[in-house]
Amino acid sequence: MKTPVIAACLPLLLAACASPPPAPVEAPDALKPDGAQALLATVAARGVQIYECRAAKDNPQAAAWVFVAPEANLYDGQGRLVGKHYAGPHWENNDGSKVVGSVKAKADAPQAGAIPWLLLATHSDGPSGDFAKVTSVQRLNTVGGAAPSSGCTAATVGQGARVPYSADYVLFAMR
């Protein structure tokens, strides 16, 4: 029974592999942290952006996809799993240290269909460890993750969508 499922998914997997990620690009000036911060690490995120179809507040007959949360694994430069990224938004290291962020600046992604690039201010939200000293996070090199362009109507309110995405999260700490 597993063979038909794998065979059906194989073309999707091959298509995903055939599209190379964009080459890393320098962040726009508006997304750079202040000079008192220095690069700590860069982690690659692979996961989904979660959306829910919700009724418009001003018109219950209209509906739109609304962002709910990210759900991604974080990998170091050698491809080792080092943590996870989830609602808050939180970045949590495998050692238990974590930070929560708030958006300071945003820029459109250069790739169509990709979620915006961001600069987020962060503060520790857990025990000491590798992520506890992170003060800013840049989200760069995004691929995918944008809200679906269709499928949300008054009849489908309450349904969810999990849109695959990848991004680089550049972590900064005070010098």
Backbone bond lengths (Angstrom), bond angles and torsions (degrees), N, CA, C in turn:
res aa  C-N    CA-C-N  psi(-1)  N-CA   C-N-CA  omega(-1)  CA-C   N-CA-C  phi
1 M - - - 1.451 - - 1.524 111.86 -
2 K 1.314 118.75 -28.26 1.453 120.93 -178.00 1.529 111.46 -72.86
3 T 1.319 118.77 -29.65 1.456 121.73 -176.94 1.520 112.43 -59.77
4 P 1.359 121.89 -46.10 1.469 119.90 178.16 1.524 112.67 -61.19
5 V 1.320 117.53 -37.27 1.462 120.49 179.52 1.524 109.92 -65.84
6 I 1.323 116.64 -45.37 1.466 120.66 179.38 1.523 109.61 -63.98
7 A 1.319 117.35 -44.02 1.463 120.93 179.39 1.517 111.14 -61.57
8 A 1.317 117.77 -38.49 1.462 121.28 179.62 1.528 111.57 -69.20
9 C 1.311 117.83 -32.74 1.465 121.87 -178.65 1.526 113.06 -85.12
10 L 1.323 117.57 -20.42 1.460 121.39 -175.25 1.524 113.09 -55.77
11 P 1.342 120.66 -45.74 1.471 118.61 178.50 1.527 113.29 -59.48
12 L 1.331 117.33 -36.40 1.468 120.22 178.21 1.519 111.39 -66.03
13 L 1.319 115.75 -41.84 1.463 119.77 179.34 1.521 111.06 -65.16
14 L 1.321 117.29 -42.56 1.455 120.79 178.72 1.519 111.26 -64.24
15 A 1.311 117.48 -39.44 1.462 120.69 178.28 1.518 110.82 -63.80
16 A 1.323 116.62 -40.21 1.465 120.16 178.93 1.522 111.04 -64.24
17 C 1.317 116.63 -38.82 1.461 120.85 179.85 1.527 111.58 -71.75
18 A 1.325 117.63 -27.94 1.454 121.60 -176.62 1.523 112.17 -73.99
19 S 1.308 117.94 -20.79 1.460 121.55 -179.67 1.514 109.20 -94.07
20 P 1.339 117.68 102.76 1.456 119.03 -178.83 1.518 110.64 -68.73
21 P 1.339 117.95 146.11 1.455 119.77 176.83 1.524 109.45 -67.20
22 P 1.324 117.40 155.63 1.457 118.87 179.04 1.522 110.30 -66.69
23 A 1.321 115.63 152.33 1.462 119.99 176.76 1.526 108.54 -66.61
24 P 1.337 117.85 143.82 1.458 119.65 178.75 1.534 110.78 -55.84
25 V 1.311 114.60 139.67 1.458 121.88 -178.30 1.519 107.66 -124.96
26 E 1.320 116.19 145.82 1.464 119.68 177.67 1.524 109.93 -67.04
27 A 1.313 115.35 142.75 1.469 121.10 -179.47 1.524 110.50 -68.33
28 P 1.335 116.61 144.22 1.468 119.48 172.88 1.532 109.79 -60.39
29 D 1.318 116.44 153.28 1.469 120.66 -178.44 1.522 112.55 -53.43
30 A 1.332 117.88 -37.57 1.467 121.78 -178.75 1.528 112.66 -63.74
31 L 1.335 117.08 -17.62 1.474 120.72 -178.82 1.525 112.80 -105.20
32 K 1.317 117.08 13.63 1.467 120.07 179.59 1.523 109.67 -95.61
33 P 1.348 117.01 134.96 1.469 119.59 176.93 1.526 110.14 -69.76
34 D 1.327 116.40 165.26 1.459 119.36 -179.11 1.529 111.09 -64.88
35 G 1.318 115.41 163.89 1.464 122.17 -174.97 1.511 115.23 -65.54
36 A 1.326 118.65 -11.60 1.461 121.41 178.56 1.524 111.71 -78.85
37 Q 1.340 117.01 -5.32 1.465 121.24 -178.48 1.522 109.94 -109.72
38 A 1.322 115.24 147.46 1.464 121.80 -179.69 1.526 109.69 -126.15
39 L 1.316 115.62 153.26 1.457 121.97 178.03 1.528 110.16 -58.66
40 L 1.315 116.17 129.84 1.461 122.08 177.30 1.526 109.92 -105.04
41 A 1.331 117.16 -48.99 1.465 121.18 -178.50 1.521 108.93 -168.25
42 T 1.321 115.18 163.09 1.466 121.83 171.52 1.513 107.24 -124.78
43 V 1.317 115.99 131.07 1.466 121.18 177.52 1.519 108.56 -123.48
44 A 1.321 115.63 144.70 1.462 121.85 178.76 1.517 108.72 -97.02
45 A 1.319 116.21 132.18 1.465 121.67 178.18 1.513 109.33 -104.38
46 R 1.332 115.36 137.12 1.462 122.24 174.57 1.521 106.50 -135.28
47 G 1.328 116.14 118.33 1.459 118.67 -178.15 1.500 111.93 -178.34
48 V 1.337 115.88 -140.61 1.457 122.15 -178.39 1.525 110.72 -135.78
49 Q 1.327 114.03 154.75 1.452 122.44 167.61 1.527 104.33 -104.02
50 I 1.325 116.84 128.45 1.462 121.33 -175.44 1.527 109.56 -100.75
51 Y 1.341 115.19 130.77 1.459 122.43 179.49 1.522 109.29 -125.24
52 E 1.335 115.73 156.35 1.469 121.49 174.47 1.514 108.60 -131.22
53 C 1.315 115.87 138.62 1.456 121.72 175.65 1.534 107.23 -77.71
54 R 1.340 116.13 119.82 1.465 120.81 -176.91 1.524 110.42 -129.71
55 A 1.317 114.92 149.92 1.461 121.02 176.51 1.524 108.96 -68.92
56 A 1.323 116.01 143.19 1.456 120.95 176.75 1.525 108.99 -68.28
57 K 1.316 117.40 140.51 1.467 121.30 -177.34 1.527 112.07 -64.79
58 D 1.326 115.93 -36.94 1.460 119.53 -176.79 1.524 113.89 -90.85
59 N 1.351 117.06 -9.35 1.461 120.49 -179.08 1.528 109.23 -150.71
60 P 1.334 118.66 96.86 1.462 120.99 -176.96 1.523 114.46 -62.73
61 Q 1.341 118.00 -13.75 1.470 120.89 176.93 1.525 111.68 -83.20
62 A 1.323 117.28 -12.80 1.467 122.14 178.63 1.525 109.07 -102.66
63 A 1.309 115.70 153.05 1.465 120.41 179.40 1.526 109.32 -142.67
64 A 1.321 115.29 155.75 1.464 120.26 179.88 1.524 109.25 -150.92
65 W 1.342 115.04 152.42 1.460 120.16 174.60 1.523 108.65 -71.93
66 V 1.330 116.92 131.86 1.463 123.15 179.80 1.529 108.16 -121.33
67 F 1.335 116.05 132.01 1.461 120.89 178.48 1.523 109.66 -64.41
68 V 1.336 116.53 135.59 1.465 122.38 178.86 1.522 110.74 -109.61
69 A 1.345 117.32 -54.52 1.464 120.21 -175.64 1.518 110.64 -171.72
70 P 1.346 115.75 157.99 1.456 119.74 169.47 1.526 108.91 -88.94
71 E 1.304 116.31 158.95 1.466 122.03 172.69 1.526 106.09 -148.27
72 A 1.334 116.41 103.93 1.463 119.34 -174.48 1.520 111.47 -147.93
73 N 1.325 114.47 154.23 1.458 121.88 170.24 1.518 107.75 -92.22
74 L 1.334 116.52 148.84 1.460 123.00 179.75 1.523 109.15 -113.22
75 Y 1.347 115.73 133.43 1.464 121.77 -176.71 1.523 110.35 -125.09
76 D 1.330 115.87 143.91 1.460 119.87 175.96 1.527 109.70 -81.16
77 G 1.328 116.67 -177.41 1.457 122.15 -177.45 1.516 114.22 -63.73
78 Q 1.326 117.97 -18.88 1.462 121.81 178.33 1.530 111.60 -96.15
79 G 1.330 117.11 5.24 1.450 120.95 178.20 1.517 114.77 83.00
80 R 1.328 117.14 11.35 1.469 120.71 178.55 1.523 110.03 -84.71
81 L 1.328 115.70 137.54 1.461 121.37 176.68 1.523 108.85 -66.55
82 V 1.347 116.75 121.45 1.466 120.12 -178.26 1.521 112.81 -117.33
83 G 1.340 117.25 -8.72 1.451 117.91 -178.93 1.512 112.41 172.69
84 K 1.348 113.93 -161.66 1.462 119.86 -179.19 1.521 109.72 -145.11
85 H 1.347 113.94 160.27 1.458 122.59 -179.78 1.523 106.58 -127.14
86 Y 1.330 117.13 131.05 1.461 120.51 -174.80 1.524 110.54 -153.90
87 A 1.333 116.33 -175.31 1.463 123.34 -174.91 1.516 111.82 -48.88
88 G 1.294 114.73 145.30 1.465 122.22 178.66 1.517 112.00 143.48
89 P 1.309 121.57 -58.34 1.457 127.64 -4.97 1.524 111.64 -78.36
90 H 1.326 115.24 140.18 1.468 123.01 177.63 1.522 110.27 -113.27
91 W 1.316 115.00 146.89 1.463 123.16 167.92 1.516 104.25 -121.52
92 E 1.336 116.99 118.68 1.467 121.39 -175.55 1.526 110.16 -121.04
93 N 1.320 115.42 126.04 1.457 121.81 177.81 1.526 108.92 -81.52
94 N 1.320 116.50 156.82 1.466 120.67 176.79 1.524 112.50 -60.52
95 D 1.356 117.89 -20.49 1.470 120.53 178.70 1.540 111.76 -80.11
96 G 1.341 118.10 -0.57 1.466 122.15 178.46 1.514 114.10 97.53
97 S 1.338 117.27 -17.84 1.467 118.92 178.17 1.518 109.21 -69.46
98 K 1.335 115.46 146.08 1.461 119.09 -179.48 1.510 110.22 -154.99
99 V 1.325 114.17 157.80 1.459 121.98 175.16 1.514 108.23 -129.24
100 V 1.325 114.98 155.38 1.464 122.02 174.02 1.521 106.10 -119.66
101 G 1.331 116.30 142.74 1.459 119.94 -174.59 1.508 114.14 -121.63
102 S 1.349 114.00 162.30 1.460 121.92 172.40 1.526 107.15 -135.71
103 V 1.318 115.83 140.77 1.460 121.43 -175.14 1.524 110.79 -68.37
104 K 1.350 114.87 128.39 1.464 121.82 174.62 1.524 111.14 -102.96
105 A 1.344 116.46 -36.80 1.466 120.86 -178.23 1.523 108.86 -152.61
106 K 1.350 114.91 155.24 1.460 121.23 -176.51 1.524 108.74 -140.38
107 A 1.341 115.94 146.16 1.465 121.75 174.63 1.522 108.23 -141.32
108 D 1.330 115.58 143.32 1.461 118.98 176.86 1.524 109.89 -60.42
109 A 1.311 115.96 141.66 1.455 121.08 175.55 1.520 108.59 -71.42
110 P 1.331 117.81 143.99 1.463 118.98 178.56 1.535 113.12 -69.97
111 Q 1.318 117.87 -20.28 1.463 121.65 -178.67 1.525 110.30 -96.07
112 A 1.324 117.49 130.23 1.462 122.13 178.20 1.526 110.43 -59.98
113 G 1.334 116.26 140.47 1.460 120.87 177.97 1.519 114.73 80.80
114 A 1.326 116.41 3.81 1.467 120.44 -179.67 1.527 110.38 -100.68
115 I 1.317 115.81 145.44 1.463 120.58 176.58 1.531 109.67 -65.39
116 P 1.322 117.86 155.34 1.469 121.43 -176.21 1.532 112.83 -62.86
117 W 1.308 114.06 158.02 1.461 121.87 170.57 1.522 106.49 -82.69
118 L 1.330 116.29 147.16 1.465 120.79 -174.92 1.523 112.40 -137.03
119 L 1.320 115.51 157.86 1.458 124.24 162.35 1.513 105.38 -120.47
120 L 1.325 116.81 124.97 1.458 121.75 -179.53 1.524 110.03 -120.83
121 A 1.319 116.52 138.11 1.463 122.24 170.02 1.524 105.94 -84.50
122 T 1.320 117.40 140.90 1.464 120.06 -178.42 1.517 111.25 -131.39
123 H 1.319 113.52 162.01 1.467 120.44 170.29 1.524 107.72 -144.23
124 S 1.323 115.07 154.04 1.460 121.35 -178.81 1.520 110.29 -63.71
125 D 1.320 115.02 139.95 1.465 121.45 -178.59 1.526 109.41 -135.85
126 G 1.334 115.61 34.47 1.461 119.51 -177.47 1.512 110.76 -172.69
127 P 1.326 116.08 -163.99 1.469 120.27 -178.57 1.526 112.04 -71.63
128 S 1.321 116.72 169.95 1.460 120.59 177.20 1.527 109.09 -66.63
129 G 1.317 114.78 155.13 1.453 121.53 -178.91 1.512 110.07 159.25
130 D 1.333 116.39 -166.56 1.462 121.57 -173.69 1.522 115.01 -60.01
131 F 1.335 119.03 -33.47 1.459 120.45 -178.28 1.528 113.16 -95.81
132 A 1.313 118.98 -9.58 1.469 122.07 -173.89 1.524 113.14 -61.06
133 K 1.327 117.86 -29.86 1.466 119.88 -176.80 1.526 113.68 -93.16
134 V 1.334 118.19 2.74 1.464 121.74 179.53 1.528 109.60 -66.86
135 T 1.355 116.03 129.93 1.462 121.40 -178.74 1.531 112.72 -113.21
136 S 1.332 116.64 -21.31 1.466 121.44 177.51 1.524 109.34 -146.59
137 V 1.326 115.17 151.13 1.467 121.70 176.02 1.517 108.08 -134.04
138 Q 1.330 115.61 131.33 1.459 120.98 170.48 1.524 107.53 -101.80
139 R 1.341 116.97 137.26 1.461 121.24 170.08 1.523 105.80 -106.93
140 L 1.346 115.47 115.48 1.460 121.95 -176.10 1.527 110.47 -130.69
141 N 1.325 115.28 171.44 1.473 122.49 173.42 1.523 112.12 52.05
142 T 1.316 116.20 43.02 1.464 120.41 -178.20 1.526 111.45 -74.44
143 V 1.320 114.25 143.36 1.462 122.28 175.42 1.524 106.44 -133.26
144 G 1.346 116.78 124.68 1.460 120.87 179.01 1.513 112.43 70.76
145 G 1.341 114.47 -163.75 1.457 121.35 175.47 1.509 116.37 88.47
146 A 1.350 118.43 -9.05 1.461 119.92 -179.34 1.530 110.12 -70.17
147 A 1.311 115.66 153.28 1.466 120.81 179.22 1.526 110.07 -57.62
148 P 1.334 116.68 146.60 1.468 119.16 176.86 1.528 110.37 -57.11
149 S 1.321 115.78 149.43 1.466 119.48 -179.58 1.520 112.43 -90.35
150 S 1.323 117.21 -6.53 1.459 120.38 179.65 1.525 109.52 -151.28
151 G 1.331 115.11 177.73 1.459 120.28 174.95 1.513 115.59 93.07
152 C 1.329 117.40 -0.44 1.462 120.03 179.64 1.528 107.89 -113.70
153 T 1.317 115.11 112.73 1.465 121.73 179.20 1.521 108.29 -136.26
154 A 1.315 116.35 173.33 1.468 120.03 177.08 1.527 110.26 -57.29
155 A 1.320 117.14 -30.30 1.469 121.18 -179.40 1.527 113.23 -76.54
156 T 1.336 117.46 -18.15 1.476 120.04 -177.28 1.529 112.76 -111.10
157 V 1.335 117.66 11.59 1.465 120.82 178.55 1.528 109.18 -53.60
158 G 1.321 115.91 134.57 1.461 121.71 -179.74 1.520 113.41 101.09
159 Q 1.317 117.50 -17.22 1.463 119.93 178.58 1.522 109.99 -77.41
160 G 1.314 115.39 150.84 1.453 121.21 -179.29 1.513 112.25 -111.02
161 A 1.322 115.18 163.70 1.461 122.40 175.24 1.517 107.86 -139.68
162 R 1.323 115.92 136.24 1.463 122.58 177.70 1.523 106.86 -115.26
163 V 1.327 116.16 107.73 1.457 121.40 -173.47 1.529 109.34 -103.09
164 P 1.335 118.09 118.92 1.469 121.13 179.49 1.528 111.82 -58.57
165 Y 1.332 114.86 143.33 1.468 120.33 176.07 1.517 109.89 -153.08
166 S 1.311 113.90 162.88 1.459 121.25 169.99 1.523 107.28 -140.28
167 A 1.309 115.79 154.99 1.464 121.38 179.80 1.515 108.67 -162.45
168 D 1.309 115.27 160.56 1.460 121.64 169.65 1.513 107.09 -102.93
169 Y 1.329 116.49 130.71 1.453 121.88 174.17 1.522 107.00 -108.23
170 V 1.328 115.62 117.68 1.467 122.33 -178.49 1.516 106.06 -100.20
171 L 1.320 116.47 119.32 1.462 122.91 -174.66 1.520 110.44 -100.46
172 F 1.327 116.08 133.71 1.459 122.35 179.99 1.520 110.21 -121.98
173 A 1.335 115.95 152.04 1.473 122.70 176.63 1.529 107.69 -137.48
174 M 1.318 115.69 162.26 1.479 119.83 177.81 1.529 108.94 -63.39
175 R 1.317 115.20 144.74 1.479 120.68 179.78 1.507 110.67 -67.39
